[in-house]
Amino acid sequence: ERLMGEGFRFKLEQLMELAGFAVAVAVADAFPFRHSVVVVCGPGNNGGDGLVAARHLRHFGYDVAVLYPKPTSHPHYLALLKQLAAARIPVVDPSLAAAFDALAVRPGEEPATRPVVVDAVFGFSFRVKEGVAPEEAVREPYAGILKEMAGHAESMLCVDIPSGWDVDRGNVLGCASVGPNPAALISLTLPKAFARETLGADTVHYVGGRFVPPTLAEELKLNIPLYKGTDQIVKLRR
């Protein structure tokens, strides 16, 4: 919100483009020998980052399909969908299986060759109230989609937070989330609280979203990671 206020006057479209590009770069770094990607997009800004990432991944040479079960009528998102159509990227619903079908691949393929799944469903604002049942915290169509995605953790990169995880407390919903240990995660701008304590040791962790002005970082005392040269991502650990 500060970035889009009077002090800096960034536009949502700018920030989403930079974030989505960083997501695409992280996918290419984490899965350099894969040839196809399914990007699963939610209804908010996290989903918008996924729509942008899908376009860049197509330009990187990947076969891409997008699962987008609840499109919004926001003009910018409609523009992103137009851009996907121009890039010949199929946008499907209602299931992960439908997205795999759009790529003409089988979900049961060996992990080394099956498509990457990009989890861009729920973002860093997702929180689970104490005592709330999983079926109340995550509703359809997303509940069923997250269950499908949970079987692809070894081929998954999550955007900002694994969908179904509480941003502060981690995987409190268990089987109602995308699972405990995705192969990779990209934190946009900064790592979130859960990542320091609950992210699996084998998860490759990136930071991306190289757009915070030094004046804002200094004011808020943000520990922005050091990017090298023109890099769009920083790998925090293997």
N, C-alpha and C positions, 0 to 999 in steps of 0.2 A: 504494500500500500504506500509506503514512503517513496518508493521508486516512481510511482505513478502520480505522486502529489506535486504541488507547485515547486518544491525544491529541486526536483530532477526531471519531471515531466516525460518520463518514459511512457510509452503506450503498451497496452497489453500485447498487441501484435508483435512488437519488438521483442519483449521478454520471452514470449512463447516461441518465437522463431529461434532465438538463441538457446533456450532450454531444450527444445526438440532436436536441434542440431547436435547438441552435446549428448543427448540420449543416443542418437544414431551413431556417433563416433564411439561411444562406449560399447555399443553392440558389436561394432566392427572390431574393436580391440579385444573384447571378451570372447568372441566366437569368430575368429578369422577364417575358419575353414568351412563354415556353413554357407548354404546357398539360398536359403529361404527363411522368411520371418513372418510370424503372425503378430500383429500389434493389437492388443485388446484395450479398447478405449472406454473410459467412463464418461459420465455426463458433465464433468467440470473441467477446470483448467488442466488437471493431470491428463485427462483424455485429449485435450487440445494439444498438449505437448506430444502425446502419442501420434496424433494425426500429422503433425509436422515431422516427427521422426520417421514415419512411414514414407513420406515423400523423399526425404534425404536418403533413406536406405535404398529406395528404388534407384536413385541416381548413383549410389555406390555400387550398383550391380546386383543387388539381391532381388529375388522374387518375393513379393510382399502381398499379403492380404491383411485387411483390417476387419476386426470384429467390433462393431459399434452399435450396441442394442438400443440405445436411447438417445438419438441425435437431438441436439438443441437447435432452436431457431435463431440463435444469435448470428448476426450477419457474418462475423469473422469465421465462425465454424462452418457456415454454409460455403464461404469462400475456400476454406481448407478442403472441403469435400469436392468442390469443383476442381481444385488442383490435383486431388487424388484421381479423379476421373480422367483428367488430361494425361496423367502419368500411367493410366491403365492399371490402376491398383483396385482390385475388387473390394468393396465394402459390404460386409455380410452381417447377418444375424440369423438365428438367435443363439448360436452355440459355437464353441471352439471347434467342434467336429466340422461345422459348416465352413469355417475358415480353412481348415486343413483340406477340405474338399476343393475349395477354390484354388488351392495350390497344387492339386492333384498329387498329394502325398499321403502317406498312411501314418497315423499317430503311433503305430507300433514299430516304426523303424528304429534301428539302432540309435542310441543317444548321440553318437558322433555324427550322424547324418540327418537326424530329424530337425524340423524347423526350430529356430529360436522363437520363444514366446516372450514378448515384451508386455509386462504388466503395467499398464497406464490407466488403471481403473480408479482407485481411490488415492487421494493425495495426502499431504501432511496434515490436513485439517480433520482427518478421520479419528474419532475418539469413541471409545466404548464405555458407556456408563456402568458403574458398579452394579452387579446383579442382573444386567440385561442378558437375556438368552440369545444365543447365536442367531436363531431364526428371526429375532427381532432386530438385531444389530445390522444384519445384512439380508436384504430382501431380494426377491426375484425382480428382474432376471439375473441379477448378479450373484445370488447365492449358488445357483446351479453352475454358472460360469466359473466361479472361484473353485468349486469342487473339481471341475474338469481340469483347470489349470494346475491344481495341486499335484497331478500326476506327471508334471513336466518340469519339476524344480531344477533338475540337472541341466535343463536347456533354457532357463528363464532369467531374464534381467528385469528387475523391478525398478520403477521410477519413483524415487523419493522414499517410498515405504512399501513393503509388501502388502498388497490389498487384503483387508481384513485385520491387519495389525493395528493396535492402538499406537499412536505416534509417540506416546510417552512410555507405555508399559509393554509394548511388543506384542507377541502372539498370544493374547489372552483368550481368543476365540477358538484356538485349536483347529479342529477340522473344518470350521467355517471360513478359514482364511486360505490363501494360496499355498500354505505349508510353512514349515519351520526354517528351511535353509535354501533360498534361491541360489543359483550359481553365481549371480552378480546383482549388484544394486548400485544405482547412481543417485547420490544425494545432490539435489539442486541447491546451489549457493553454499550450503553448509550441511554437515551431517546432523541428523535429528537425534533427539535424546535416546531413543530406543537402540540406535545403531551401536552406541558405545558399550551397551551391556548385554543385549539379547541377540545380536546378529551372529549367525554361525561363523565359526572360525574359518571355514572353507569358502565362505562367500567372498568373492572379489568385490571390493568396495571402491567406487569412484566418487569423486566430486566433480560437478560440472555446472554450467551456468555462469559464464565468465562476464558478468555485467554489473557488479556492485562497484559504484564509484569509490575511490579511496577516501573521499571526505565522509561518506556515510559509514564506511568500514571503521574509520577512526572514531567517529562520533559514538557508534554503538559498540566499539571495542570488539569487532568481529575478527576472528582469527581465520581470515581467508587463506586457503592453501596457495602455495607458490606454483604458478603455472610456468612452464618452460616455453619460451619462444611463442609460437602461434598455437600451441596445444589448447584444446578445448576441454580437456579432462585431466584430472590428477588421480592416479591410482594410489589409494591410501594403504592397502595391504593386499597380499596375495592370499 
